[in-house]
Amino acid sequence: MMMPTPSPPSFPKIPPSWLCELPKKDPWSRPFAESLLTHLDLHPGLTVLDVNCGDGIPAFTLAHQVGSAGQVLAIDVSEGQLMRARAVQGSYFPWLEFRREDVKQLPENLGRFDRITGNLSFMFFRPDRETALHQLVRFLKPGGQLVLTFPSLGTFDSLWERIDQEMQLRGFIAERERLVEYIAERPSAEDARRWLISGGLERLDVAEYPLEVETGPGHEFLYHPLLRGGFLDDVYECFTDQELAESFMQDIAAETSSFVPLIAQRCVMSGWAPNDSLSI
């Protein structure tokens, strides 16, 4: 009787280099992810939780660096973004899982991790960022590291000053008050340090790195991929009359020379859990 030929052992597919590296054509997420990776202590075999992972920057790079002996759980509340990330992943990095979770309502059985990261995720922790951060720290192993990046207070200050000046000239009192509230809600590097301390973390490192965003006037500014869908939308939300908002912003866009260069502040916040941290 012939014995069946045993199947050869299966090995993880070697991912292409473009999947292991940060994408070169992403002018926003990549610079922040570079700052994150500079502060993150990584080596093979670590378990990593990547919160608000979006399309997978830098989840794929994290998976490459921890290797098959490690594990990366990348979570986001947007199923659409997770689907895109899984499509890119294909059969590569079987130790990387993309899962739908809300960072502010994580399940108790999620597990604990050597590293917790989040690129550009901290701005989505609102309205109570401090409490959300404290909840996240609970999932760190003793001696584990947390590293988050976000555009900190001071980002695009020249633009906000120009808009505030124009609102004042036109007598837009209510709109100006709302703008002040939007800007004040953005976290600063000092906020980040204070919240890391209140979360019980040690060996703190909070740093800011300037990033210039280039733009031209008119349509190029109003529909800039790094400005619309976020920062500029805050201005539109200050107005109850959207036709007035559009007219106002077109006037602002016509004279970009009055507020360029546009400088974003990349803030990286890092802290370590004490080695005697209690379990969840």
CYANA upper distance limits for C-alpha pairs under 8 A (distance plus 0.5 A):
 12 PRO  CA     68 SER  CA      8.48
 12 PRO  CA     92 TYR  CA      7.58
 12 PRO  CA     93 PHE  CA      7.67
 12 PRO  CA     94 PRO  CA      7.73
 13 LYS  CA     91 SER  CA      7.81
 13 LYS  CA     92 TYR  CA      6.41
 13 LYS  CA     93 PHE  CA      8.18
 14 ILE  CA     92 TYR  CA      7.65
 15 PRO  CA     19 LEU  CA      6.91
 15 PRO  CA     20 CYS  CA      7.54
 15 PRO  CA     92 TYR  CA      6.29
 15 PRO  CA     93 PHE  CA      7.92
 16 PRO  CA     20 CYS  CA      7.37
 17 SER  CA     21 GLU  CA      6.90
 18 TRP  CA     22 LEU  CA      8.08
 18 TRP  CA     23 PRO  CA      7.65
 19 LEU  CA     60 PHE  CA      6.89
 19 LEU  CA     61 THR  CA      7.83
 20 CYS  CA     60 PHE  CA      6.44
 20 CYS  CA     61 THR  CA      5.43
 20 CYS  CA     64 HIS  CA      6.19
 21 GLU  CA     60 PHE  CA      8.13
 21 GLU  CA     61 THR  CA      6.17
 22 LEU  CA     30 ARG  CA      6.72
 22 LEU  CA     33 ALA  CA      8.28
 22 LEU  CA     57 ILE  CA      7.40
 22 LEU  CA     58 PRO  CA      7.11
 22 LEU  CA     61 THR  CA      7.15
 23 PRO  CA     30 ARG  CA      7.18
 24 LYS  CA     30 ARG  CA      7.80
 26 ASP  CA     30 ARG  CA      6.11
 27 PRO  CA     31 PRO  CA      7.27
 28 TRP  CA     32 PHE  CA      7.38
 28 TRP  CA    226 LEU  CA      7.20
 29 SER  CA     33 ALA  CA      6.51
 29 SER  CA     57 ILE  CA      7.43
 29 SER  CA    119 ASN  CA      7.92
 29 SER  CA    120 LEU  CA      7.84
 30 ARG  CA     34 GLU  CA      6.54
 30 ARG  CA     57 ILE  CA      7.89
 31 PRO  CA     35 SER  CA      6.96
 31 PRO  CA    211 LEU  CA      8.39
 32 PHE  CA     36 LEU  CA      6.79
 32 PHE  CA    119 ASN  CA      7.12
 32 PHE  CA    120 LEU  CA      7.55
 32 PHE  CA    149 THR  CA      6.97
 32 PHE  CA    150 PHE  CA      8.05
 32 PHE  CA    266 ARG  CA      6.68
 33 ALA  CA     37 LEU  CA      6.64
 33 ALA  CA     57 ILE  CA      7.56
 33 ALA  CA     58 PRO  CA      6.69
 33 ALA  CA    119 ASN  CA      6.42
 33 ALA  CA    149 THR  CA      8.22
 34 GLU  CA     38 THR  CA      6.71
 35 SER  CA     39 HIS  CA      7.15
 35 SER  CA    149 THR  CA      8.23
 35 SER  CA    209 TYR  CA      8.49
 35 SER  CA    266 ARG  CA      8.18
 35 SER  CA    268 VAL  CA      7.20
 36 LEU  CA     40 LEU  CA      6.60
 36 LEU  CA    119 ASN  CA      7.45
 36 LEU  CA    147 VAL  CA      7.13
 36 LEU  CA    148 LEU  CA      7.31
 36 LEU  CA    149 THR  CA      6.83
 36 LEU  CA    268 VAL  CA      6.81
 37 LEU  CA     41 ASP  CA      8.29
 39 HIS  CA    147 VAL  CA      7.73
 39 HIS  CA    268 VAL  CA      8.15
 39 HIS  CA    270 SER  CA      7.57
 40 LEU  CA    145 GLN  CA      8.17
 40 LEU  CA    147 VAL  CA      6.90
 40 LEU  CA    270 SER  CA      8.35
 41 ASP  CA    145 GLN  CA      8.25
 42 LEU  CA     46 LEU  CA      7.81
 42 LEU  CA     65 GLN  CA      7.40
 42 LEU  CA     66 VAL  CA      7.36
 43 HIS  CA     65 GLN  CA      6.86
 43 HIS  CA     66 VAL  CA      6.03
 44 PRO  CA     65 GLN  CA      6.63
 44 PRO  CA     66 VAL  CA      4.36
 44 PRO  CA     67 GLY  CA      5.86
 44 PRO  CA     68 SER  CA      8.42
 44 PRO  CA     69 ALA  CA      7.03
 44 PRO  CA     70 GLY  CA      6.69
 45 GLY  CA     66 VAL  CA      5.76
 45 GLY  CA     67 GLY  CA      6.92
 45 GLY  CA     68 SER  CA      7.79
 45 GLY  CA     69 ALA  CA      4.99
 45 GLY  CA     70 GLY  CA      4.26
 45 GLY  CA     71 GLN  CA      7.77
 46 LEU  CA     66 VAL  CA      6.16
 46 LEU  CA     69 ALA  CA      8.07
 46 LEU  CA     70 GLY  CA      5.27
 46 LEU  CA     71 GLN  CA      7.02
 46 LEU  CA    113 PHE  CA      8.44
 46 LEU  CA    114 ASP  CA      6.49
 46 LEU  CA    115 ARG  CA      7.90
 47 THR  CA     66 VAL  CA      8.20
 47 THR  CA     70 GLY  CA      5.94
 47 THR  CA     71 GLN  CA      5.16
 47 THR  CA     72 VAL  CA      6.33
 47 THR  CA    113 PHE  CA      5.70
 47 THR  CA    114 ASP  CA      5.75
 47 THR  CA    115 ARG  CA      6.94
 48 VAL  CA     62 LEU  CA      8.35
 48 VAL  CA     71 GLN  CA      6.72
 48 VAL  CA     72 VAL  CA      5.19
 48 VAL  CA     73 LEU  CA      6.76
 48 VAL  CA    113 PHE  CA      6.07
 48 VAL  CA    114 ASP  CA      6.52
 48 VAL  CA    115 ARG  CA      5.25
 48 VAL  CA    116 ILE  CA      6.16
 48 VAL  CA    117 THR  CA      7.89
 49 LEU  CA     72 VAL  CA      6.42
 49 LEU  CA     73 LEU  CA      5.45
 49 LEU  CA     74 ALA  CA      6.45
 49 LEU  CA     75 ILE  CA      8.17
 49 LEU  CA    113 PHE  CA      6.88
 49 LEU  CA    115 ARG  CA      6.86
 49 LEU  CA    116 ILE  CA      5.20
 49 LEU  CA    117 THR  CA      6.71
 50 ASP  CA     59 ALA  CA      7.16
 50 ASP  CA     72 VAL  CA      7.71
 50 ASP  CA     73 LEU  CA      6.64
 50 ASP  CA     74 ALA  CA      5.04
 50 ASP  CA     75 ILE  CA      6.72
 50 ASP  CA    116 ILE  CA      6.43
 50 ASP  CA    117 THR  CA      5.31
 50 ASP  CA    118 GLY  CA      5.93
 51 VAL  CA     74 ALA  CA      6.54
 51 VAL  CA     75 ILE  CA      5.64
 51 VAL  CA     76 ASP  CA      6.83
 51 VAL  CA    103 VAL  CA      7.09
 51 VAL  CA    116 ILE  CA      8.02
 51 VAL  CA    117 THR  CA      6.76
 51 VAL  CA    118 GLY  CA      5.41
 51 VAL  CA    119 ASN  CA      8.31
 51 VAL  CA    121 SER  CA      7.31
 52 ASN  CA     74 ALA  CA      8.01
 52 ASN  CA     75 ILE  CA      6.18
 52 ASN  CA     76 ASP  CA      4.88
 52 ASN  CA     77 VAL  CA      7.59
 52 ASN  CA    103 VAL  CA      7.73
 52 ASN  CA    118 GLY  CA      6.79
 52 ASN  CA    119 ASN  CA      8.02
 52 ASN  CA    121 SER  CA      5.93
 53 CYS  CA     57 ILE  CA      7.09
 53 CYS  CA     58 PRO  CA      8.08
 53 CYS  CA     59 ALA  CA      7.29
 53 CYS  CA     74 ALA  CA      6.18
 53 CYS  CA     75 ILE  CA      6.20
 53 CYS  CA     76 ASP  CA      6.08
 53 CYS  CA    118 GLY  CA      7.27
 53 CYS  CA    119 ASN  CA      7.63
 53 CYS  CA    121 SER  CA      8.20
 54 GLY  CA     76 ASP  CA      6.72
 54 GLY  CA     78 SER  CA      8.00
 54 GLY  CA     81 GLN  CA      5.92
 54 GLY  CA     82 LEU  CA      7.13
 54 GLY  CA     85 ALA  CA      8.12
 55 ASP  CA     81 GLN  CA      5.73
 55 ASP  CA     82 LEU  CA      6.81
 55 ASP  CA     84 ARG  CA      6.69
 55 ASP  CA     85 ALA  CA      5.28
 56 GLY  CA     60 PHE  CA      6.57
 56 GLY  CA     74 ALA  CA      8.22
 56 GLY  CA     82 LEU  CA      8.49
 56 GLY  CA     85 ALA  CA      6.07
 57 ILE  CA     61 THR  CA      8.00
 57 ILE  CA    119 ASN  CA      7.89
 58 PRO  CA     62 LEU  CA      6.68
 58 PRO  CA    119 ASN  CA      7.77
 59 ALA  CA     63 ALA  CA      6.69
 59 ALA  CA     72 VAL  CA      7.97
 59 ALA  CA     74 ALA  CA      7.02
 59 ALA  CA     96 LEU  CA      8.43
 60 PHE  CA     64 HIS  CA      6.74
 60 PHE  CA     89 GLN  CA      8.48
 60 PHE  CA     93 PHE  CA      8.41
 60 PHE  CA     96 LEU  CA      8.29
 61 THR  CA     65 GLN  CA      6.78
 62 LEU  CA     66 VAL  CA      6.76
 62 LEU  CA     72 VAL  CA      7.76
 63 ALA  CA     67 GLY  CA      6.49
 63 ALA  CA     68 SER  CA      8.47
 63 ALA  CA     70 GLY  CA      8.18
 63 ALA  CA     71 GLN  CA      7.64
 63 ALA  CA     72 VAL  CA      6.50
 63 ALA  CA     93 PHE  CA      7.11
 63 ALA  CA     95 TRP  CA      7.73
 63 ALA  CA     96 LEU  CA      6.60
 64 HIS  CA     93 PHE  CA      8.00
 66 VAL  CA     70 GLY  CA      5.57
 66 VAL  CA     71 GLN  CA      7.63
 67 GLY  CA     71 GLN  CA      8.31
 67 GLY  CA     95 TRP  CA      8.49
 68 SER  CA     93 PHE  CA      7.95
 68 SER  CA     94 PRO  CA      8.33
 68 SER  CA     95 TRP  CA      6.60
 70 GLY  CA     95 TRP  CA      7.40
 71 GLN  CA     95 TRP  CA      5.58
 71 GLN  CA     96 LEU  CA      6.62
 72 VAL  CA     95 TRP  CA      6.81
 72 VAL  CA     96 LEU  CA      5.24
 72 VAL  CA     97 GLU  CA      6.85
 73 LEU  CA     96 LEU  CA      6.48
 73 LEU  CA     97 GLU  CA      5.50
 73 LEU  CA     98 PHE  CA      6.69
 73 LEU  CA     99 ARG  CA      7.72
 74 ALA  CA     96 LEU  CA      7.83
 74 ALA  CA     97 GLU  CA      6.52
 74 ALA  CA     98 PHE  CA      5.32
 74 ALA  CA     99 ARG  CA      6.76
 75 ILE  CA     98 PHE  CA      6.29
 75 ILE  CA     99 ARG  CA      5.43
 75 ILE  CA    100 ARG  CA      6.01
 75 ILE  CA    101 GLU  CA      6.06
 75 ILE  CA    102 ASP  CA      8.17
 75 ILE  CA    103 VAL  CA      8.32
 76 ASP  CA     81 GLN  CA      8.29
 76 ASP  CA     82 LEU  CA      7.43
 76 ASP  CA     98 PHE  CA      8.45
 76 ASP  CA     99 ARG  CA      7.29
 76 ASP  CA    100 ARG  CA      5.75
 76 ASP  CA    101 GLU  CA      6.04
 76 ASP  CA    102 ASP  CA      6.95
 76 ASP  CA    103 VAL  CA      8.00
 77 VAL  CA    100 ARG  CA      5.87
 77 VAL  CA    101 GLU  CA      5.83
 77 VAL  CA    102 ASP  CA      5.69
 77 VAL  CA    103 VAL  CA      8.30
 78 SER  CA     82 LEU  CA      6.94
 78 SER  CA    100 ARG  CA      7.47
 79 GLU  CA     83 MET  CA      6.56
 79 GLU  CA    100 ARG  CA      6.85
 80 GLY  CA     84 ARG  CA      6.97
 81 GLN  CA     85 ALA  CA      6.76
 82 LEU  CA     86 ARG  CA      6.62
 82 LEU  CA     98 PHE  CA      6.75
 82 LEU  CA     99 ARG  CA      7.69
 82 LEU  CA    100 ARG  CA      7.85
 83 MET  CA     87 ALA  CA      6.63
 84 ARG  CA     88 VAL  CA      6.86
 85 ALA  CA     89 GLN  CA      6.65
 85 ALA  CA     98 PHE  CA      8.03
 86 ARG  CA     90 GLY  CA      6.66
 86 ARG  CA     98 PHE  CA      7.35
 89 GLN  CA     93 PHE  CA      7.69
101 GLU  CA    105 GLN  CA      8.10
101 GLU  CA    106 LEU  CA      7.09
102 ASP  CA    106 LEU  CA      6.57
103 VAL  CA    125 PHE  CA      8.16
103 VAL  CA    132 ALA  CA      8.03
103 VAL  CA    136 LEU  CA      8.02
104 LYS  CA    125 PHE  CA      7.62
104 LYS  CA    132 ALA  CA      6.10
104 LYS  CA    135 GLN  CA      7.89
106 LEU  CA    110 LEU  CA      7.57
108 GLU  CA    280 ILE  CA      8.09
110 LEU  CA    139 PHE  CA      8.29
111 GLY  CA    139 PHE  CA      7.09
112 ARG  CA    139 PHE  CA      5.11
112 ARG  CA    140 LEU  CA      5.86
112 ARG  CA    141 LYS  CA      5.98
113 PHE  CA    139 PHE  CA      6.75
113 PHE  CA    140 LEU  CA      5.57
113 PHE  CA    141 LYS  CA      5.87
113 PHE  CA    144 GLY  CA      7.56
114 ASP  CA    140 LEU  CA      6.69
114 ASP  CA    141 LYS  CA      5.99
114 ASP  CA    142 PRO  CA      8.48
114 ASP  CA    143 GLY  CA      8.05
114 ASP  CA    144 GLY  CA      5.09
114 ASP  CA    145 GLN  CA      7.01
115 ARG  CA    140 LEU  CA      7.30
115 ARG  CA    141 LYS  CA      8.50
115 ARG  CA    144 GLY  CA      6.05
115 ARG  CA    145 GLN  CA      5.40
115 ARG  CA    146 LEU  CA      6.29
115 ARG  CA    147 VAL  CA      8.35
116 ILE  CA    140 LEU  CA      7.43
116 ILE  CA    144 GLY  CA      8.47
116 ILE  CA    145 GLN  CA      6.92
116 ILE  CA    146 LEU  CA      5.23
116 ILE  CA    147 VAL  CA      6.89
117 THR  CA    146 LEU  CA      6.36
117 THR  CA    147 VAL  CA      5.40
117 THR  CA    148 LEU  CA      5.98
118 GLY  CA    122 PHE  CA      7.59
118 GLY  CA    147 VAL  CA      7.21
118 GLY  CA    148 LEU  CA      5.25
118 GLY  CA    149 THR  CA      6.96
119 ASN  CA    148 LEU  CA      6.38
119 ASN  CA    149 THR  CA      5.60
119 ASN  CA    150 PHE  CA      7.53
120 LEU  CA    148 LEU  CA      7.68
120 LEU  CA    149 THR  CA      5.56
120 LEU  CA    150 PHE  CA      5.03
120 LEU  CA    151 PRO  CA      7.72
121 SER  CA    125 PHE  CA      7.64
121 SER  CA    148 LEU  CA      7.52
121 SER  CA    149 THR  CA      7.30
121 SER  CA    150 PHE  CA      7.09
122 PHE  CA    126 ARG  CA      8.49
122 PHE  CA    129 ARG  CA      7.94
122 PHE  CA    148 LEU  CA      7.06
122 PHE  CA    149 THR  CA      7.09
122 PHE  CA    150 PHE  CA      6.22
123 MET  CA    150 PHE  CA      6.72
123 MET  CA    151 PRO  CA      8.23
123 MET  CA    186 ARG  CA      8.01
123 MET  CA    187 PRO  CA      8.21
125 PHE  CA    129 ARG  CA      5.38
125 PHE  CA    132 ALA  CA      6.56
125 PHE  CA    133 LEU  CA      8.20
126 ARG  CA    132 ALA  CA      8.47
128 ASP  CA    132 ALA  CA      6.91
129 ARG  CA    133 LEU  CA      6.52
130 GLU  CA    134 HIS  CA      6.78
130 GLU  CA    195 TRP  CA      6.17
131 THR  CA    135 GLN  CA      6.77
132 ALA  CA    136 LEU  CA      6.81
133 LEU  CA    137 VAL  CA      6.78
133 LEU  CA    195 TRP  CA      8.04
133 LEU  CA    196 LEU  CA      8.46
133 LEU  CA    199 GLY  CA      7.80
134 HIS  CA    138 ARG  CA      7.22
134 HIS  CA    199 GLY  CA      5.74
135 GLN  CA    139 PHE  CA      8.17
136 LEU  CA    140 LEU  CA      8.06
137 VAL  CA    146 LEU  CA      8.05
137 VAL  CA    199 GLY  CA      7.46
137 VAL  CA    273 ALA  CA      8.28
138 ARG  CA    279 SER  CA      8.29
138 ARG  CA    280 ILE  CA      6.84
139 PHE  CA    280 ILE  CA      7.73
140 LEU  CA    144 GLY  CA      6.03
140 LEU  CA    145 GLN  CA      7.73
140 LEU  CA    146 LEU  CA      8.17
140 LEU  CA    273 ALA  CA      7.33
141 LYS  CA    273 ALA  CA      7.73
141 LYS  CA    277 SER  CA      7.76
141 LYS  CA    279 SER  CA      8.35
142 PRO  CA    273 ALA  CA      6.10
142 PRO  CA    274 PRO  CA      6.20
142 PRO  CA    275 ASN  CA      4.86
142 PRO  CA    276 ASP  CA      6.34
142 PRO  CA    277 SER  CA      5.36
142 PRO  CA    278 LEU  CA      8.06
143 GLY  CA    272 TRP  CA      6.54
143 GLY  CA    273 ALA  CA      5.36
143 GLY  CA    274 PRO  CA      5.75
143 GLY  CA    275 ASN  CA      4.89
143 GLY  CA    276 ASP  CA      8.22
143 GLY  CA    277 SER  CA      8.19
144 GLY  CA    272 TRP  CA      6.07
144 GLY  CA    273 ALA  CA      5.81
144 GLY  CA    274 PRO  CA      8.31
144 GLY  CA    275 ASN  CA      8.45
145 GLN  CA    270 SER  CA      7.59
145 GLN  CA    271 GLY  CA      6.26
145 GLN  CA    272 TRP  CA      4.89
145 GLN  CA    273 ALA  CA      6.83
146 LEU  CA    269 MET  CA      8.43
146 LEU  CA    270 SER  CA      6.04
146 LEU  CA    271 GLY  CA      5.95
146 LEU  CA    272 TRP  CA      6.78
147 VAL  CA    268 VAL  CA      7.43
147 VAL  CA    269 MET  CA      6.09
147 VAL  CA    270 SER  CA      4.92
147 VAL  CA    271 GLY  CA      7.31
148 LEU  CA    268 VAL  CA      6.32
148 LEU  CA    269 MET  CA      5.88
148 LEU  CA    270 SER  CA      7.19
149 THR  CA    266 ARG  CA      7.44
149 THR  CA    267 CYS  CA      5.99
149 THR  CA    268 VAL  CA      5.02
149 THR  CA    269 MET  CA      6.85
150 PHE  CA    266 ARG  CA      6.62
150 PHE  CA    267 CYS  CA      5.91
150 PHE  CA    268 VAL  CA      7.34
151 PRO  CA    155 THR  CA      6.80
151 PRO  CA    264 ALA  CA      7.01
151 PRO  CA    265 GLN  CA      5.90
151 PRO  CA    266 ARG  CA      5.56
151 PRO  CA    267 CYS  CA      6.42
152 SER  CA    186 ARG  CA      7.11
152 SER  CA    187 PRO  CA      6.14
152 SER  CA    188 SER  CA      5.51
152 SER  CA    189 ALA  CA      6.93
152 SER  CA    264 ALA  CA      8.35
152 SER  CA    265 GLN  CA      6.10
152 SER  CA    266 ARG  CA      7.02
152 SER  CA    267 CYS  CA      6.27
153 LEU  CA    183 ILE  CA      7.98
153 LEU  CA    184 ALA  CA      8.34
153 LEU  CA    186 ARG  CA      6.06
153 LEU  CA    187 PRO  CA      6.16
153 LEU  CA    188 SER  CA      5.19
153 LEU  CA    189 ALA  CA      8.02
153 LEU  CA    265 GLN  CA      7.97
154 GLY  CA    188 SER  CA      8.36
154 GLY  CA    264 ALA  CA      7.76
154 GLY  CA    265 GLN  CA      7.01
155 THR  CA    263 ILE  CA      6.55
155 THR  CA    264 ALA  CA      4.67
155 THR  CA    265 GLN  CA      5.59
156 PHE  CA    160 TRP  CA      7.07
156 PHE  CA    262 LEU  CA      5.90
156 PHE  CA    263 ILE  CA      5.75
156 PHE  CA    264 ALA  CA      6.08
157 ASP  CA    161 GLU  CA      6.58
157 ASP  CA    262 LEU  CA      8.39
157 ASP  CA    263 ILE  CA      8.08
158 SER  CA    162 ARG  CA      6.77
158 SER  CA    259 PHE  CA      5.61
158 SER  CA    260 VAL  CA      7.67
158 SER  CA    261 PRO  CA      8.44
158 SER  CA    262 LEU  CA      7.31
159 LEU  CA    163 ILE  CA      6.71
159 LEU  CA    259 PHE  CA      5.86
159 LEU  CA    260 VAL  CA      8.18
159 LEU  CA    262 LEU  CA      7.66
160 TRP  CA    164 ASP  CA      6.44
161 GLU  CA    165 GLN  CA      6.54
162 ARG  CA    166 GLU  CA      6.78
162 ARG  CA    258 SER  CA      7.89
162 ARG  CA    259 PHE  CA      7.06
163 ILE  CA    167 MET  CA      6.62
163 ILE  CA    252 ILE  CA      7.78
164 ASP  CA    168 GLN  CA      6.64
164 ASP  CA    176 ARG  CA      6.88
164 ASP  CA    179 LEU  CA      8.22
165 GLN  CA    169 LEU  CA      6.79
166 GLU  CA    170 ARG  CA      6.74
167 MET  CA    171 GLY  CA      6.58
167 MET  CA    172 PHE  CA      5.51
167 MET  CA    173 ILE  CA      7.87
167 MET  CA    175 GLU  CA      7.90
167 MET  CA    176 ARG  CA      6.59
168 GLN  CA    172 PHE  CA      6.58
168 GLN  CA    173 ILE  CA      7.56
168 GLN  CA    176 ARG  CA      7.70
172 PHE  CA    176 ARG  CA      6.48
173 ILE  CA    177 GLU  CA      6.81
174 ALA  CA    178 ARG  CA      6.88
174 ALA  CA    238 CYS  CA      8.41
175 GLU  CA    179 LEU  CA      6.79
175 GLU  CA    238 CYS  CA      5.43
175 GLU  CA    239 PHE  CA      6.31
176 ARG  CA    180 VAL  CA      6.80
176 ARG  CA    238 CYS  CA      7.96
177 GLU  CA    181 GLU  CA      6.90
178 ARG  CA    182 TYR  CA      6.78
178 ARG  CA    238 CYS  CA      5.96
179 LEU  CA    183 ILE  CA      6.79
179 LEU  CA    234 ASP  CA      7.97
179 LEU  CA    235 VAL  CA      7.13
179 LEU  CA    238 CYS  CA      6.62
180 VAL  CA    184 ALA  CA      6.57
181 GLU  CA    185 GLU  CA      6.70
182 TYR  CA    186 ARG  CA      7.58
182 TYR  CA    234 ASP  CA      7.49
187 PRO  CA    191 ASP  CA      6.42
187 PRO  CA    192 ALA  CA      7.55
188 SER  CA    192 ALA  CA      6.89
189 ALA  CA    193 ARG  CA      6.84
189 ALA  CA    206 VAL  CA      7.09
189 ALA  CA    207 ALA  CA      7.81
189 ALA  CA    208 GLU  CA      7.95
189 ALA  CA    267 CYS  CA      7.11
189 ALA  CA    269 MET  CA      8.34
190 GLU  CA    194 ARG  CA      6.71
191 ASP  CA    195 TRP  CA      6.64
192 ALA  CA    196 LEU  CA      6.68
192 ALA  CA    206 VAL  CA      7.87
192 ALA  CA    269 MET  CA      6.97
193 ARG  CA    197 ILE  CA      6.81
193 ARG  CA    204 LEU  CA      7.85
193 ARG  CA    205 ASP  CA      8.44
193 ARG  CA    206 VAL  CA      6.94
193 ARG  CA    269 MET  CA      7.72
194 ARG  CA    198 SER  CA      6.76
195 TRP  CA    199 GLY  CA      6.52
196 LEU  CA    200 GLY  CA      7.13
196 LEU  CA    201 LEU  CA      6.14
196 LEU  CA    202 GLU  CA      8.45
196 LEU  CA    204 LEU  CA      7.93
196 LEU  CA    271 GLY  CA      7.18
197 ILE  CA    201 LEU  CA      6.12
197 ILE  CA    202 GLU  CA      7.68
200 GLY  CA    273 ALA  CA      7.57
200 GLY  CA    274 PRO  CA      8.29
201 LEU  CA    271 GLY  CA      5.86
201 LEU  CA    272 TRP  CA      5.69
201 LEU  CA    273 ALA  CA      5.45
201 LEU  CA    274 PRO  CA      7.17
202 GLU  CA    271 GLY  CA      6.02
202 GLU  CA    272 TRP  CA      5.52
202 GLU  CA    273 ALA  CA      6.71
202 GLU  CA    274 PRO  CA      7.11
203 ARG  CA    271 GLY  CA      6.14
203 ARG  CA    272 TRP  CA      6.42
204 LEU  CA    269 MET  CA      8.10
204 LEU  CA    270 SER  CA      6.16
204 LEU  CA    271 GLY  CA      5.00
204 LEU  CA    272 TRP  CA      7.55
205 ASP  CA    268 VAL  CA      8.30
205 ASP  CA    269 MET  CA      6.47
205 ASP  CA    270 SER  CA      5.52
205 ASP  CA    271 GLY  CA      6.91
206 VAL  CA    267 CYS  CA      7.57
206 VAL  CA    268 VAL  CA      6.08
206 VAL  CA    269 MET  CA      4.96
206 VAL  CA    270 SER  CA      6.66
207 ALA  CA    267 CYS  CA      6.14
207 ALA  CA    268 VAL  CA      5.86
207 ALA  CA    269 MET  CA      7.24
208 GLU  CA    265 GLN  CA      6.50
208 GLU  CA    266 ARG  CA      5.78
208 GLU  CA    267 CYS  CA      4.83
208 GLU  CA    268 VAL  CA      6.88
209 TYR  CA    265 GLN  CA      6.19
209 TYR  CA    266 ARG  CA      5.42
209 TYR  CA    267 CYS  CA      6.97
210 PRO  CA    263 ILE  CA      6.79
210 PRO  CA    264 ALA  CA      6.22
210 PRO  CA    265 GLN  CA      5.20
210 PRO  CA    266 ARG  CA      6.50
211 LEU  CA    263 ILE  CA      6.03
211 LEU  CA    264 ALA  CA      5.51
211 LEU  CA    265 GLN  CA      6.69
211 LEU  CA    266 ARG  CA      7.32
212 GLU  CA    261 PRO  CA      7.20
212 GLU  CA    262 LEU  CA      6.17
212 GLU  CA    263 ILE  CA      5.03
212 GLU  CA    264 ALA  CA      6.69
213 VAL  CA    261 PRO  CA      7.78
213 VAL  CA    262 LEU  CA      5.93
213 VAL  CA    263 ILE  CA      6.72
213 VAL  CA    264 ALA  CA      7.69
214 GLU  CA    261 PRO  CA      7.60
214 GLU  CA    262 LEU  CA      7.37
215 THR  CA    220 GLU  CA      7.00
215 THR  CA    221 PHE  CA      6.23
215 THR  CA    224 HIS  CA      7.77
216 GLY  CA    220 GLU  CA      6.05
216 GLY  CA    221 PHE  CA      6.29
216 GLY  CA    256 THR  CA      7.41
217 PRO  CA    221 PHE  CA      5.94
217 PRO  CA    253 ALA  CA      5.91
217 PRO  CA    254 ALA  CA      5.94
217 PRO  CA    255 GLU  CA      7.01
217 PRO  CA    256 THR  CA      5.93
217 PRO  CA    257 SER  CA      8.50
218 GLY  CA    222 LEU  CA      6.77
218 GLY  CA    250 GLN  CA      7.15
218 GLY  CA    253 ALA  CA      5.22
218 GLY  CA    254 ALA  CA      5.65
219 HIS  CA    223 TYR  CA      6.36
219 HIS  CA    224 HIS  CA      8.40
219 HIS  CA    253 ALA  CA      8.00
220 GLU  CA    224 HIS  CA      6.10
221 PHE  CA    227 LEU  CA      8.22
221 PHE  CA    253 ALA  CA      6.63
221 PHE  CA    256 THR  CA      8.35
222 LEU  CA    227 LEU  CA      8.10
222 LEU  CA    228 ARG  CA      7.24
222 LEU  CA    232 LEU  CA      8.14
222 LEU  CA    249 MET  CA      8.09
222 LEU  CA    250 GLN  CA      8.08
222 LEU  CA    253 ALA  CA      7.00
223 TYR  CA    227 LEU  CA      7.63
223 TYR  CA    228 ARG  CA      6.04
224 HIS  CA    228 ARG  CA      6.29
225 PRO  CA    229 GLY  CA      8.00
226 LEU  CA    230 GLY  CA      8.28
227 LEU  CA    231 PHE  CA      5.77
227 LEU  CA    232 LEU  CA      6.06
228 ARG  CA    232 LEU  CA      5.73
228 ARG  CA    233 ASP  CA      6.60
229 GLY  CA    233 ASP  CA      6.43
230 GLY  CA    234 ASP  CA      7.17
231 PHE  CA    235 VAL  CA      7.96
232 LEU  CA    236 TYR  CA      7.35
233 ASP  CA    237 GLU  CA      6.70
234 ASP  CA    238 CYS  CA      7.13
235 VAL  CA    239 PHE  CA      7.90
235 VAL  CA    245 ALA  CA      8.37
236 TYR  CA    242 GLN  CA      7.37
236 TYR  CA    245 ALA  CA      6.14
236 TYR  CA    246 GLU  CA      8.03
239 PHE  CA    244 LEU  CA      8.00
239 PHE  CA    245 ALA  CA      6.40
241 ASP  CA    245 ALA  CA      6.85
242 GLN  CA    246 GLU  CA      6.58
243 GLU  CA    247 SER  CA      6.76
244 LEU  CA    248 PHE  CA      6.54
245 ALA  CA    249 MET  CA      6.59
246 GLU  CA    250 GLN  CA      6.58
247 SER  CA    251 ASP  CA      6.96
248 PHE  CA    252 ILE  CA      6.99
249 MET  CA    253 ALA  CA      6.47
250 GLN  CA    254 ALA  CA      6.68
251 ASP  CA    255 GLU  CA      7.61
252 ILE  CA    256 THR  CA      7.33
256 THR  CA    260 VAL  CA      6.59
273 ALA  CA    277 SER  CA      7.11
